[in-house]
């Protein structure tokens, strides 16, 4: 772990140990399934510490260990576990703590595939999920049952960007012996430190900003304590979760430039959001840095910045008009995921996936990711898109 507490210095040096790699700055790619032992006793000794050393490829290699060390260091956790995707990180963390008869409290604004996992897989195995208002705060106490084992949070929410009062939720949860998990992908573990606010397990889709180039699928689970880390690691091993050492290498390399890339994403997104705020076609800006975003005051209190992802709500335009806008964009591509160098824009209807709360908005919702393009070109692209929305092109 880096000695400096300044995040930019830690990002550059964490997960790097040149002394153990003959002076090489970046940990090399260790491709391995089989690990050979010099004696029976050495094999037995390695089995006892199989999660802490190279024992078998599925448990990790020096390349994946380096990335996990860096991810834990970034968030201030004990240790991290690598899995094959962001959704795998969510599902593996939940499986580690839930069993038939348990109750899960899940935020209503959660990432869609997480909801699908709860409504199908967990339900099939006897776990009941209750969705709750993302703005509930300490009111979460009214939903807790004796069988409640996990409160799952995501702040800000997928597409709708509600900011949750994590300290209030964790205080109530811990009074009842309940673990709190968070999907912390939006902040990239850089702008929000969940363990400082009482969270037990942090989850990231490192597909996004750590990878940074739209070419990797990865997930990480970061635990605050050794006990939680071991519980998750055992589950990961049982499920056969593993990642490619090549992917780990690329993610670790991407991590080195995380702070400077996030700064550019943040600056461009804010510029776009302020410009969009002036447009007659736009009803609401759903960016945590804007007062129009639910929970904005909590974001100001708990976060140190924002990334490139936000949404806007349009006024009452038809689906055909929105499609005309999206179909002709030059720089805002239509595609899932985000966090890469490219700008993205997709339409969404949150009404279809809410159950605890009702999504009411003036018109269609568009989620934007501000990439690394020149922001003036992005504005010009949006301007042409609005012309098509209004039937002028």
GUBA-683563 format. One record per residue (C-alpha): residue in three letters; x, y, z. Coordinates in nm, 2 decimals, decimal comma. Example, Ala and Ser with C-alpha at 12.3 -4.5 7.8 and 13.67 -1.06 7.14 Angstrom:
<recs>
r = ALA; xx = 1,23; yy = -0,45; zz = 0,78
r = SER; xx = 1,37; yy = -0,11; zz = 0,71
</recs>
This chain:
<recs>
r = UNK; xx = 0,00; yy = 0,00; zz = 0,00
r = UNK; xx = 0,12; yy = 0,35; zz = -0,08
r = UNK; xx = 0,23; yy = 0,56; zz = 0,21
r = UNK; xx = 0,09; yy = 0,88; zz = 0,08
r = UNK; xx = -0,28; yy = 0,96; zz = 0,15
r = UNK; xx = -0,31; yy = 1,18; zz = -0,15
r = UNK; xx = -0,52; yy = 0,99; zz = -0,40
r = UNK; xx = -0,34; yy = 1,09; zz = -0,72
r = UNK; xx = 0,00; yy = 0,97; zz = -0,58
r = UNK; xx = -0,16; yy = 0,64; zz = -0,46
r = UNK; xx = -0,32; yy = 0,57; zz = -0,80
r = UNK; xx = 0,02; yy = 0,60; zz = -0,96
r = UNK; xx = 0,21; yy = 0,37; zz = -0,72
r = UNK; xx = -0,05; yy = 0,13; zz = -0,57
r = UNK; xx = -0,02; yy = -0,23; zz = -0,69
r = UNK; xx = 0,33; yy = -0,18; zz = -0,81
r = UNK; xx = 0,63; yy = -0,35; zz = -0,66
r = UNK; xx = 0,94; yy = -0,31; zz = -0,89
r = UNK; xx = 1,17; yy = -0,47; zz = -0,63
r = UNK; xx = 0,99; yy = -0,81; zz = -0,66
r = UNK; xx = 0,99; yy = -0,78; zz = -1,05
r = UNK; xx = 1,36; yy = -0,71; zz = -1,11
r = UNK; xx = 1,30; yy = -0,34; zz = -1,14
r = UNK; xx = 1,00; yy = -0,36; zz = -1,38
r = UNK; xx = 0,75; yy = -0,08; zz = -1,31
r = UNK; xx = 0,44; yy = -0,27; zz = -1,42
r = UNK; xx = 0,36; yy = -0,62; zz = -1,29
r = UNK; xx = 0,40; yy = -0,86; zz = -1,59
r = UNK; xx = 0,12; yy = -1,07; zz = -1,72
r = UNK; xx = 0,12; yy = -1,41; zz = -1,54
r = UNK; xx = -0,08; yy = -1,65; zz = -1,75
r = UNK; xx = -0,13; yy = -1,96; zz = -1,54
r = UNK; xx = -0,36; yy = -2,24; zz = -1,46
r = UNK; xx = -0,12; yy = -2,50; zz = -1,31
r = UNK; xx = 0,12; yy = -2,40; zz = -1,04
r = UNK; xx = 0,40; yy = -2,65; zz = -0,97
r = UNK; xx = 0,52; yy = -2,73; zz = -0,62
r = UNK; xx = 0,87; yy = -2,87; zz = -0,53
r = UNK; xx = 0,74; yy = -3,11; zz = -0,26
r = UNK; xx = 0,44; yy = -3,27; zz = -0,10
r = UNK; xx = 0,48; yy = -3,05; zz = 0,20
r = UNK; xx = 0,51; yy = -2,74; zz = -0,01
r = UNK; xx = 0,18; yy = -2,82; zz = -0,18
r = UNK; xx = 0,01; yy = -2,88; zz = 0,16
r = UNK; xx = 0,15; yy = -2,55; zz = 0,29
r = UNK; xx = 0,03; yy = -2,37; zz = -0,01
r = UNK; xx = -0,32; yy = -2,52; zz = 0,02
r = UNK; xx = -0,35; yy = -2,36; zz = 0,37
r = UNK; xx = -0,28; yy = -2,02; zz = 0,22
r = UNK; xx = -0,43; yy = -2,07; zz = -0,12
r = UNK; xx = -0,61; yy = -1,73; zz = -0,13
r = UNK; xx = -0,29; yy = -1,55; zz = -0,04
r = UNK; xx = -0,04; yy = -1,71; zz = -0,28
r = UNK; xx = -0,02; yy = -1,86; zz = -0,62
r = UNK; xx = -0,18; yy = -2,20; zz = -0,57
r = UNK; xx = -0,40; yy = -2,25; zz = -0,87
r = UNK; xx = -0,48; yy = -2,01; zz = -1,15
r = UNK; xx = -0,85; yy = -1,97; zz = -1,06
r = UNK; xx = -0,76; yy = -1,82; zz = -0,73
r = UNK; xx = -0,53; yy = -1,56; zz = -0,88
r = UNK; xx = -0,19; yy = -1,48; zz = -1,01
r = UNK; xx = 0,06; yy = -1,21; zz = -0,92
r = UNK; xx = -0,10; yy = -0,99; zz = -1,20
r = UNK; xx = -0,45; yy = -1,02; zz = -1,05
r = UNK; xx = -0,32; yy = -0,98; zz = -0,70
r = UNK; xx = -0,16; yy = -0,65; zz = -0,80
r = UNK; xx = -0,49; yy = -0,52; zz = -0,94
r = UNK; xx = -0,68; yy = -0,63; zz = -0,63
r = UNK; xx = -0,43; yy = -0,46; zz = -0,41
r = UNK; xx = -0,47; yy = -0,14; zz = -0,61
r = UNK; xx = -0,85; yy = -0,16; zz = -0,60
r = UNK; xx = -0,85; yy = -0,21; zz = -0,22
r = UNK; xx = -0,61; yy = 0,08; zz = -0,18
r = UNK; xx = -0,81; yy = 0,31; zz = -0,40
r = UNK; xx = -1,12; yy = 0,26; zz = -0,19
r = UNK; xx = -0,95; yy = 0,22; zz = 0,15
r = UNK; xx = -1,07; yy = -0,14; zz = 0,20
r = UNK; xx = -0,90; yy = -0,44; zz = 0,34
r = UNK; xx = -0,87; yy = -0,65; zz = 0,02
r = UNK; xx = -1,05; yy = -0,69; zz = -0,31
r = UNK; xx = -1,17; yy = -0,99; zz = -0,51
r = UNK; xx = -1,17; yy = -0,99; zz = -0,89
r = UNK; xx = -1,46; yy = -1,13; zz = -1,09
r = UNK; xx = -1,57; yy = -1,15; zz = -1,45
r = UNK; xx = -1,80; yy = -0,85; zz = -1,47
r = UNK; xx = -1,98; yy = -0,58; zz = -1,28
r = UNK; xx = -2,29; yy = -0,80; zz = -1,26
r = UNK; xx = -2,08; yy = -1,09; zz = -1,14
r = UNK; xx = -1,95; yy = -0,87; zz = -0,86
r = UNK; xx = -2,31; yy = -0,79; zz = -0,76
r = UNK; xx = -2,44; yy = -1,14; zz = -0,78
r = UNK; xx = -2,13; yy = -1,30; zz = -0,61
r = UNK; xx = -2,14; yy = -1,05; zz = -0,32
r = UNK; xx = -2,51; yy = -1,12; zz = -0,26
r = UNK; xx = -2,47; yy = -1,50; zz = -0,29
r = UNK; xx = -2,20; yy = -1,49; zz = -0,03
r = UNK; xx = -2,44; yy = -1,36; zz = 0,24
r = UNK; xx = -2,79; yy = -1,47; zz = 0,14
r = UNK; xx = -2,96; yy = -1,81; zz = 0,17
r = UNK; xx = -3,32; yy = -1,94; zz = 0,15
r = UNK; xx = -3,55; yy = -1,76; zz = 0,39
r = UNK; xx = -3,34; yy = -1,44; zz = 0,40
r = UNK; xx = -3,47; yy = -1,09; zz = 0,32
r = UNK; xx = -3,29; yy = -0,84; zz = 0,10
r = UNK; xx = -3,36; yy = -0,46; zz = 0,09
r = UNK; xx = -3,27; yy = -0,34; zz = -0,26
r = UNK; xx = -3,27; yy = 0,03; zz = -0,37
r = UNK; xx = -3,55; yy = 0,09; zz = -0,63
r = UNK; xx = -3,32; yy = 0,29; zz = -0,86
r = UNK; xx = -3,07; yy = 0,00; zz = -0,90
r = UNK; xx = -2,89; yy = -0,11; zz = -1,22
r = UNK; xx = -3,14; yy = -0,31; zz = -1,42
r = UNK; xx = -2,95; yy = -0,64; zz = -1,44
r = UNK; xx = -2,92; yy = -0,64; zz = -1,05
r = UNK; xx = -3,30; yy = -0,61; zz = -1,03
r = UNK; xx = -3,33; yy = -0,90; zz = -1,28
r = UNK; xx = -3,09; yy = -1,11; zz = -1,06
r = UNK; xx = -3,30; yy = -1,05; zz = -0,75
r = UNK; xx = -3,64; yy = -1,10; zz = -0,92
r = UNK; xx = -3,54; yy = -1,43; zz = -1,09
r = UNK; xx = -3,23; yy = -1,61; zz = -0,95
r = UNK; xx = -3,26; yy = -1,50; zz = -0,58
r = UNK; xx = -3,63; yy = -1,55; zz = -0,58
r = UNK; xx = -3,59; yy = -1,90; zz = -0,72
r = UNK; xx = -3,36; yy = -1,98; zz = -0,43
r = UNK; xx = -3,60; yy = -1,86; zz = -0,16
r = UNK; xx = -3,46; yy = -1,51; zz = -0,10
r = UNK; xx = -3,72; yy = -1,23; zz = -0,08
r = UNK; xx = -3,64; yy = -0,88; zz = -0,21
r = UNK; xx = -3,81; yy = -0,56; zz = -0,10
r = UNK; xx = -3,74; yy = -0,25; zz = -0,31
r = UNK; xx = -3,72; yy = 0,08; zz = -0,13
r = UNK; xx = -3,72; yy = 0,45; zz = -0,21
r = UNK; xx = -3,36; yy = 0,56; zz = -0,28
r = UNK; xx = -3,43; yy = 0,88; zz = -0,08
r = UNK; xx = -3,55; yy = 0,69; zz = 0,23
r = UNK; xx = -3,25; yy = 0,76; zz = 0,44
r = UNK; xx = -3,30; yy = 0,66; zz = 0,81
r = UNK; xx = -3,66; yy = 0,56; zz = 0,72
r = UNK; xx = -3,51; yy = 0,23; zz = 0,61
r = UNK; xx = -3,56; yy = 0,12; zz = 0,97
r = UNK; xx = -3,93; yy = 0,07; zz = 0,90
r = UNK; xx = -3,86; yy = -0,19; zz = 0,63
r = UNK; xx = -3,62; yy = -0,41; zz = 0,83
r = UNK; xx = -3,73; yy = -0,75; zz = 0,94
r = UNK; xx = -3,57; yy = -1,01; zz = 1,16
r = UNK; xx = -3,46; yy = -1,20; zz = 0,85
r = UNK; xx = -3,32; yy = -0,90; zz = 0,67
r = UNK; xx = -2,95; yy = -0,97; zz = 0,60
r = UNK; xx = -2,84; yy = -0,72; zz = 0,34
r = UNK; xx = -2,92; yy = -0,36; zz = 0,25
r = UNK; xx = -2,80; yy = -0,29; zz = -0,10
r = UNK; xx = -2,74; yy = 0,07; zz = -0,21
r = UNK; xx = -2,64; yy = 0,24; zz = -0,54
r = UNK; xx = -2,56; yy = 0,61; zz = -0,54
r = UNK; xx = -2,63; yy = 0,78; zz = -0,76
r = UNK; xx = -2,90; yy = 0,56; zz = -0,90
r = UNK; xx = -2,88; yy = 0,42; zz = -1,25
r = UNK; xx = -3,04; yy = 0,65; zz = -1,50
r = UNK; xx = -3,23; yy = 0,86; zz = -1,25
r = UNK; xx = -2,93; yy = 0,97; zz = -1,03
r = UNK; xx = -3,09; yy = 0,99; zz = -0,68
r = UNK; xx = -2,82; yy = 1,04; zz = -0,42
r = UNK; xx = -2,87; yy = 0,81; zz = -0,12
r = UNK; xx = -2,79; yy = 0,91; zz = 0,24
r = UNK; xx = -2,54; yy = 0,63; zz = 0,30
r = UNK; xx = -2,43; yy = 0,73; zz = 0,65
r = UNK; xx = -2,80; yy = 0,73; zz = 0,77
r = UNK; xx = -2,86; yy = 0,39; zz = 0,62
r = UNK; xx = -2,55; yy = 0,23; zz = 0,75
r = UNK; xx = -2,61; yy = 0,35; zz = 1,10
r = UNK; xx = -2,95; yy = 0,19; zz = 1,11
r = UNK; xx = -2,83; yy = -0,13; zz = 0,94
r = UNK; xx = -2,55; yy = -0,18; zz = 1,19
r = UNK; xx = -2,78; yy = -0,14; zz = 1,48
r = UNK; xx = -2,96; yy = -0,45; zz = 1,35
r = UNK; xx = -2,65; yy = -0,64; zz = 1,25
r = UNK; xx = -2,72; yy = -0,60; zz = 0,88
r = UNK; xx = -2,45; yy = -0,57; zz = 0,61
r = UNK; xx = -2,45; yy = -0,28; zz = 0,37
r = UNK; xx = -2,34; yy = -0,31; zz = 0,02
r = UNK; xx = -2,29; yy = -0,04; zz = -0,24
r = UNK; xx = -2,26; yy = -0,03; zz = -0,61
r = UNK; xx = -1,99; yy = 0,24; zz = -0,62
r = UNK; xx = -1,92; yy = 0,23; zz = -1,00
r = UNK; xx = -2,03; yy = 0,59; zz = -1,07
r = UNK; xx = -1,77; yy = 0,74; zz = -0,84
r = UNK; xx = -1,50; yy = 0,49; zz = -0,96
r = UNK; xx = -1,40; yy = 0,46; zz = -0,60
r = UNK; xx = -1,23; yy = 0,80; zz = -0,64
r = UNK; xx = -1,51; yy = 1,06; zz = -0,57
r = UNK; xx = -1,68; yy = 0,86; zz = -0,29
r = UNK; xx = -1,51; yy = 0,65; zz = -0,02
r = UNK; xx = -1,78; yy = 0,41; zz = 0,10
r = UNK; xx = -1,59; yy = 0,27; zz = 0,40
r = UNK; xx = -1,56; yy = 0,62; zz = 0,54
r = UNK; xx = -1,94; yy = 0,63; zz = 0,55
r = UNK; xx = -2,00; yy = 0,29; zz = 0,71
r = UNK; xx = -2,04; yy = 0,06; zz = 0,41
r = UNK; xx = -1,92; yy = -0,30; zz = 0,45
r = UNK; xx = -1,89; yy = -0,42; zz = 0,09
r = UNK; xx = -1,82; yy = -0,20; zz = -0,21
r = UNK; xx = -1,88; yy = -0,32; zz = -0,56
r = UNK; xx = -1,75; yy = -0,18; zz = -0,89
r = UNK; xx = -1,79; yy = -0,26; zz = -1,25
r = UNK; xx = -1,43; yy = -0,20; zz = -1,34
r = UNK; xx = -1,54; yy = -0,24; zz = -1,70
r = UNK; xx = -1,60; yy = 0,13; zz = -1,67
r = UNK; xx = -1,35; yy = 0,39; zz = -1,56
r = UNK; xx = -1,07; yy = 0,16; zz = -1,44
r = UNK; xx = -1,05; yy = -0,01; zz = -1,78
r = UNK; xx = -1,13; yy = 0,32; zz = -1,94
r = UNK; xx = -1,11; yy = 0,21; zz = -2,31
r = UNK; xx = -1,44; yy = 0,02; zz = -2,37
r = UNK; xx = -1,25; yy = -0,31; zz = -2,43
r = UNK; xx = -1,26; yy = -0,50; zz = -2,10
r = UNK; xx = -1,53; yy = -0,67; zz = -1,89
r = UNK; xx = -1,43; yy = -0,68; zz = -1,52
r = UNK; xx = -1,58; yy = -0,65; zz = -1,17
r = UNK; xx = -1,44; yy = -0,61; zz = -0,82
r = UNK; xx = -1,57; yy = -0,66; zz = -0,47
r = UNK; xx = -1,39; yy = -0,47; zz = -0,20
r = UNK; xx = -1,43; yy = -0,57; zz = 0,16
r = UNK; xx = -1,38; yy = -0,35; zz = 0,47
r = UNK; xx = -1,27; yy = -0,63; zz = 0,69
r = UNK; xx = -1,07; yy = -0,95; zz = 0,67
r = UNK; xx = -1,37; yy = -1,16; zz = 0,77
r = UNK; xx = -1,58; yy = -1,02; zz = 0,49
r = UNK; xx = -1,30; yy = -1,05; zz = 0,24
r = UNK; xx = -1,25; yy = -1,42; zz = 0,32
r = UNK; xx = -1,63; yy = -1,49; zz = 0,30
r = UNK; xx = -1,64; yy = -1,34; zz = -0,04
r = UNK; xx = -1,32; yy = -1,50; zz = -0,16
r = UNK; xx = -1,44; yy = -1,85; zz = -0,06
r = UNK; xx = -1,77; yy = -1,78; zz = -0,25
r = UNK; xx = -1,58; yy = -1,66; zz = -0,55
r = UNK; xx = -1,36; yy = -1,97; zz = -0,55
r = UNK; xx = -1,66; yy = -2,20; zz = -0,51
r = UNK; xx = -1,83; yy = -2,04; zz = -0,80
r = UNK; xx = -1,52; yy = -2,07; zz = -1,01
r = UNK; xx = -1,50; yy = -1,69; zz = -1,07
r = UNK; xx = -1,17; yy = -1,58; zz = -1,23
r = UNK; xx = -1,04; yy = -1,31; zz = -1,46
r = UNK; xx = -0,79; yy = -1,31; zz = -1,74
r = UNK; xx = -0,45; yy = -1,19; zz = -1,63
r = UNK; xx = -0,43; yy = -0,99; zz = -1,95
r = UNK; xx = -0,75; yy = -0,81; zz = -1,85
r = UNK; xx = -0,60; yy = -0,75; zz = -1,50
r = UNK; xx = -0,29; yy = -0,60; zz = -1,66
r = UNK; xx = -0,48; yy = -0,37; zz = -1,88
r = UNK; xx = -0,71; yy = -0,25; zz = -1,60
r = UNK; xx = -0,41; yy = -0,19; zz = -1,37
r = UNK; xx = -0,25; yy = 0,02; zz = -1,65
r = UNK; xx = -0,58; yy = 0,21; zz = -1,70
r = UNK; xx = -0,59; yy = 0,28; zz = -1,33
r = UNK; xx = -0,27; yy = 0,48; zz = -1,35
r = UNK; xx = -0,45; yy = 0,75; zz = -1,55
r = UNK; xx = -0,78; yy = 0,73; zz = -1,37
r = UNK; xx = -0,77; yy = 1,07; zz = -1,20
r = UNK; xx = -0,67; yy = 1,27; zz = -1,50
r = UNK; xx = -0,93; yy = 1,10; zz = -1,72
r = UNK; xx = -1,20; yy = 1,15; zz = -1,45
r = UNK; xx = -1,12; yy = 1,52; zz = -1,43
r = UNK; xx = -1,18; yy = 1,55; zz = -1,81
r = UNK; xx = -1,50; yy = 1,35; zz = -1,80
r = UNK; xx = -1,62; yy = 1,56; zz = -1,51
r = UNK; xx = -1,54; yy = 1,89; zz = -1,67
r = UNK; xx = -1,70; yy = 1,80; zz = -2,00
r = UNK; xx = -2,01; yy = 1,66; zz = -1,84
r = UNK; xx = -2,06; yy = 1,97; zz = -1,63
r = UNK; xx = -2,01; yy = 2,19; zz = -1,94
r = UNK; xx = -2,26; yy = 1,99; zz = -2,13
r = UNK; xx = -2,51; yy = 1,99; zz = -1,84
r = UNK; xx = -2,49; yy = 2,37; zz = -1,80
r = UNK; xx = -2,54; yy = 2,41; zz = -2,18
r = UNK; xx = -2,84; yy = 2,17; zz = -2,18
r = UNK; xx = -2,99; yy = 2,36; zz = -1,89
r = UNK; xx = -3,03; yy = 2,66; zz = -2,13
r = UNK; xx = -3,22; yy = 2,45; zz = -2,39
r = UNK; xx = -3,60; yy = 2,49; zz = -2,42
r = UNK; xx = -3,63; yy = 2,12; zz = -2,51
r = UNK; xx = -3,49; yy = 2,02; zz = -2,17
r = UNK; xx = -3,72; yy = 1,99; zz = -1,86
r = UNK; xx = -3,47; yy = 1,87; zz = -1,59
r = UNK; xx = -3,10; yy = 1,81; zz = -1,54
r = UNK; xx = -3,03; yy = 1,49; zz = -1,34
r = UNK; xx = -2,67; yy = 1,55; zz = -1,25
r = UNK; xx = -2,57; yy = 1,52; zz = -0,89
r = UNK; xx = -2,39; yy = 1,86; zz = -0,90
r = UNK; xx = -2,72; yy = 2,03; zz = -0,99
r = UNK; xx = -2,99; yy = 2,13; zz = -0,74
r = UNK; xx = -3,25; yy = 1,97; zz = -0,96
r = UNK; xx = -3,10; yy = 1,63; zz = -0,89
r = UNK; xx = -3,27; yy = 1,45; zz = -0,60
r = UNK; xx = -3,03; yy = 1,43; zz = -0,31
r = UNK; xx = -2,80; yy = 1,70; zz = -0,44
r = UNK; xx = -2,73; yy = 1,83; zz = -0,09
r = UNK; xx = -2,61; yy = 1,48; zz = 0,02
r = UNK; xx = -2,38; yy = 1,47; zz = -0,29
r = UNK; xx = -2,23; yy = 1,80; zz = -0,18
r = UNK; xx = -2,17; yy = 1,66; zz = 0,17
r = UNK; xx = -2,03; yy = 1,31; zz = 0,09
r = UNK; xx = -1,87; yy = 1,33; zz = -0,26
r = UNK; xx = -1,56; yy = 1,51; zz = -0,38
r = UNK; xx = -1,65; yy = 1,52; zz = -0,75
r = UNK; xx = -1,85; yy = 1,38; zz = -1,03
r = UNK; xx = -1,79; yy = 1,16; zz = -1,34
r = UNK; xx = -1,90; yy = 1,19; zz = -1,70
r = UNK; xx = -2,24; yy = 1,02; zz = -1,66
r = UNK; xx = -2,57; yy = 1,20; zz = -1,61
r = UNK; xx = -2,93; yy = 1,22; zz = -1,75
r = UNK; xx = -3,16; yy = 1,48; zz = -1,88
r = UNK; xx = -3,54; yy = 1,47; zz = -1,89
r = UNK; xx = -3,69; yy = 1,62; zz = -2,21
r = UNK; xx = -4,02; yy = 1,80; zz = -2,24
r = UNK; xx = -4,31; yy = 1,62; zz = -2,40
r = UNK; xx = -4,16; yy = 1,48; zz = -2,72
r = UNK; xx = -4,28; yy = 1,17; zz = -2,90
r = UNK; xx = -4,08; yy = 0,85; zz = -2,93
r = UNK; xx = -4,04; yy = 0,92; zz = -3,30
r = UNK; xx = -3,89; yy = 1,26; zz = -3,24
r = UNK; xx = -3,64; yy = 1,12; zz = -2,98
r = UNK; xx = -3,55; yy = 0,85; zz = -3,23
r = UNK; xx = -3,48; yy = 1,10; zz = -3,50
r = UNK; xx = -3,25; yy = 1,29; zz = -3,26
r = UNK; xx = -3,06; yy = 0,98; zz = -3,16
r = UNK; xx = -3,03; yy = 0,82; zz = -3,51
r = UNK; xx = -2,83; yy = 1,11; zz = -3,65
r = UNK; xx = -2,57; yy = 1,17; zz = -3,38
r = UNK; xx = -2,21; yy = 1,20; zz = -3,50
r = UNK; xx = -2,02; yy = 1,17; zz = -3,17
r = UNK; xx = -2,28; yy = 1,05; zz = -2,91
r = UNK; xx = -2,30; yy = 0,68; zz = -3,00
r = UNK; xx = -2,58; yy = 0,45; zz = -2,88
r = UNK; xx = -2,44; yy = 0,17; zz = -2,67
r = UNK; xx = -2,45; yy = 0,02; zz = -2,33
r = UNK; xx = -2,18; yy = 0,06; zz = -2,06
r = UNK; xx = -1,99; yy = 0,39; zz = -2,01
r = UNK; xx = -1,66; yy = 0,51; zz = -1,87
r = UNK; xx = -1,46; yy = 0,47; zz = -2,19
r = UNK; xx = -1,31; yy = 0,75; zz = -2,40
r = UNK; xx = -1,62; yy = 0,76; zz = -2,62
r = UNK; xx = -1,94; yy = 0,97; zz = -2,56
r = UNK; xx = -2,27; yy = 0,78; zz = -2,54
r = UNK; xx = -2,64; yy = 0,86; zz = -2,53
r = UNK; xx = -2,93; yy = 0,62; zz = -2,48
r = UNK; xx = -3,30; yy = 0,67; zz = -2,41
r = UNK; xx = -3,47; yy = 0,51; zz = -2,11
r = UNK; xx = -3,81; yy = 0,48; zz = -1,95
r = UNK; xx = -3,76; yy = 0,43; zz = -1,57
r = UNK; xx = -4,13; yy = 0,38; zz = -1,52
r = UNK; xx = -4,09; yy = 0,02; zz = -1,65
r = UNK; xx = -3,85; yy = -0,08; zz = -1,38
r = UNK; xx = -3,98; yy = 0,09; zz = -1,07
r = UNK; xx = -4,18; yy = -0,09; zz = -0,81
r = UNK; xx = -4,14; yy = 0,09; zz = -0,47
r = UNK; xx = -4,16; yy = 0,44; zz = -0,62
r = UNK; xx = -4,33; yy = 0,60; zz = -0,92
r = UNK; xx = -4,11; yy = 0,77; zz = -1,18
r = UNK; xx = -4,29; yy = 1,09; zz = -1,29
r = UNK; xx = -4,12; yy = 1,31; zz = -1,54
r = UNK; xx = -4,21; yy = 1,57; zz = -1,79
r = UNK; xx = -4,10; yy = 1,36; zz = -2,09
r = UNK; xx = -3,85; yy = 1,11; zz = -2,22
r = UNK; xx = -3,52; yy = 1,05; zz = -2,03
r = UNK; xx = -3,18; yy = 1,05; zz = -2,21
r = UNK; xx = -2,87; yy = 0,93; zz = -2,03
r = UNK; xx = -2,54; yy = 1,08; zz = -2,15
r = UNK; xx = -2,18; yy = 0,99; zz = -2,10
r = UNK; xx = -1,93; yy = 1,27; zz = -2,18
r = UNK; xx = -1,63; yy = 1,11; zz = -2,34
r = UNK; xx = -1,29; yy = 1,26; zz = -2,42
r = UNK; xx = -1,39; yy = 1,44; zz = -2,74
r = UNK; xx = -1,37; yy = 1,82; zz = -2,76
r = UNK; xx = -1,67; yy = 1,95; zz = -2,57
r = UNK; xx = -1,75; yy = 2,21; zz = -2,83
r = UNK; xx = -1,79; yy = 1,93; zz = -3,09
r = UNK; xx = -2,02; yy = 1,75; zz = -2,85
r = UNK; xx = -2,23; yy = 2,06; zz = -2,80
r = UNK; xx = -2,25; yy = 2,10; zz = -3,18
r = UNK; xx = -2,36; yy = 1,74; zz = -3,21
r = UNK; xx = -2,63; yy = 1,79; zz = -2,95
r = UNK; xx = -2,74; yy = 2,11; zz = -3,12
r = UNK; xx = -2,79; yy = 1,93; zz = -3,45
r = UNK; xx = -2,97; yy = 1,65; zz = -3,26
r = UNK; xx = -3,22; yy = 1,91; zz = -3,12
r = UNK; xx = -3,28; yy = 2,03; zz = -3,47
r = UNK; xx = -3,39; yy = 1,68; zz = -3,57
r = UNK; xx = -3,59; yy = 1,65; zz = -3,25
r = UNK; xx = -3,78; yy = 1,97; zz = -3,35
r = UNK; xx = -3,82; yy = 1,85; zz = -3,71
r = UNK; xx = -3,58; yy = 2,11; zz = -3,85
r = UNK; xx = -3,34; yy = 1,87; zz = -4,01
</recs>
